[in-house]
Amino acid sequence: MKQIKTDQIKTVCVYCGSGPGNNPRFVEAAIALGKAFAENNVRLVYGGGSVGLMGAVARSTLDHGGSVTGIIPEFLRARENALTTVQEMIVTPDMHERKRLMFERSDAFVALPGGVGTLEELVEQMTWQQLGRHHKPILLANIDNFWEPLLSLLSHMRTTEFIRGTLDVNVLMADRVDEILPRLRSALARTPEAAKELAPEVARRL
């Protein structure tokens, strides 16, 4: 794969909950991440809603002068209160088109805490990466150890040989928001095989 300069990361897709969760640190992290995007001239690509962590990260990006692309299916516009103040809002006919566009418009993916929908979007990108369909970095924002159960499950899958060496899962991890962009940029500058070295604690677990 051709190496990419670290300054070529222009857009990051964030998967996260349409609710705030019951831990105030989740919302704090979403706000901090939006601020980091704006200050580093990174466009946010996200699910288009104005509620929960989705709304927090998008509003924070906008409040700090950043750019946001929201991508939302028609049937969710009312349910998730599509954020009308973003610079670009794309309304799709279904979830499949939404996920395709989120993938195509993003250089990397970050998963903040969230529910089943967040998990589904995250795992799909992990699967595509595992099958060699893309080499874009995927990072778990492990705020207050939110993603620990998933990491344990992946470790179990490896132990039971459903994740084999030839079909590895390379996922980055950051416990703090200020680690996210540096790790994504470093991963983009490396080959896919070297990207997992950015988070050795994850590599050991997986």
N, C-alpha and C positions, 0 to 999 in steps of 0.2 A: 504494500500500500504506500502511496506517495505520502511523505511526511508533510504535515501542515504546520505552518508557523503558529506560535502561541497566540499571536494577535489576530488570528483568523477566526476565532470563536466569536460569532456575532449574534447567535440566537440560542437560547436554551429553553427547552420544553420542561415545564414543571407539572408533575402529576401530584395532586393533593386533594384533601377532603373538601366536600361542599358543606361540611359542618366544621365548627371550630375545635371539636374535641373537648375534653374536660381538664386539659392541662394548659395553663396560660402560656407555657413555654412554646407550645406549638404555634400559636398566633404570633408570639414575639419573633420566632424564627422566620415565619413567612414574611413579616414586615421587614426584618433585617435583610432577608434575601432580596426582596424587591428593591430596597435601598442600594444593595451591592450591585445589582444589575444596572440600575440607573447610573450610578457613579462610574461604572466600568463600560458604559455604552454597549451593554448587552441587551438585546431585545428579548422580552419575555413572550413565549408562546404558551398558552394555557387553555383551559376548557371553557373560558368565556363567561363564567358566572360571577356574581357580585357578592355571594354569600360564603361563609366559612373561610377556610384557609385560601381557597381560590380568590375570593374577593380581597383578602388581606394582602396577598402577594401582588395582585394586580394594582390595587389602589396605592400601595406603597411605591411600586415602580413609577406610577404616574405622578404621585405627589413629589417625588424626587427628580422629576424631569426626564424619566425614561420612556421607552416605547413599548407598546404592548399589542400583541395580536391575540385576539380571542377567537376560538373555533368551537362552535356549539351547534348541536343538531336542533332542528326546528322544534321538536317535541319537548326540549328542555329549556327553551328560551324563557318561558314563564316560570317553570318550576325552580330554576336556578337563577332567576332574575338577571338576565344577560346585562353585563356592564356596558352601558352605552357610551361611556366617556373614553373608551380605548381608541387608539388611532386606527385600528383595523379590526373589524368584526366580521367573521366569515360564518354564515349559517349554512349548515350542510343538511342533506335530506336524511341522513342516518348516522349511526355511531361509526360504521366502517369508514365512511368518507371522512368523518372527523379525525379518526385515528391516523388515516393515511396522510392527511394534510399536516397534522401535528408532527408526524415523522419527517415528511419531506421538507418542512420549513425549519427544522431544528438541527443544530450542530451537536447537541448533547442532551441528555435527559437527567432530571433530578426528581427523586421521589421524596416529598415531604410526607409526614403522617397523613393517613387517609383510610378509607374503608375498602369495600370490595371492588368498587370501580377503580380506585387508585391502584390496588393490587393487580387487577386484571390488565390495566394499561402497562404497568411496570413489567409484569411477567411476559407479556407479549413481546416487548422490546428485548428482554433477556433471551427469549426463545429465538427471535430473529438473529440476534447476535450469535447465539450458540450454533445456529445453522449456517453462519457465514453470510447472512444477507446484509449485514452492515457492521461497521467497526466504530460506530459512534459511542462515546463514553456514556455509561449509565452509573449514576451515583445515588446511593441511599443517604438521605439526610437523617442520620440516626439520632434525632433529638430525644433526649432522655431515654435512650435505648429502645426507642419505639420499634425498630426493625429487628431486634434480637430474636424474636420467635421465627422470623423468616430465615435469618442466617442459620439458626439451629436446624430448621427444616432442610435447607440446602446442604448442610453438613451431613444430615441423615441420608439424604438422597445420594450423596457421594459415597458414604460408607456402604450403602446397600447397592452401589454400582449402577444406579439409574442415571447419575451424572458421571460419565466416564471421561478418561483423560483426553480422548479424541473429540469430545463434545463438552468442553469446559464451559463454566459460567464465570465470566470476568466482570465483577461488579466492584465499583469503588465505594468507599464509605467516608463520611465526615460526621464527626460528633458536633462540630461547631459550624455556624454559617460562614465564618471567615475562611474556612478551609475549602469551601465548595469550588469557587472559581479557580483558585490555583491548581487544584487537583484535576479539574476538567481540562484546563489549558495544558497542563503537563501531559495528560493522557492523549490529547489531540496531537501533540508534537512527537509522540512515540509510535512505534509499530503496535498493532493489536496484541502481539505476544508480550510486549514489554509493559503494556498499560496496567496489568494487574499488579505490577511491582509498586505502584503508587500507594497501595493500601495493603501492606504486608500482613496486617492484622486480619484482614478479610481473607487473603490468600491462605493463611494458616487455618482459618476456620473452615474454609470450603475445601 
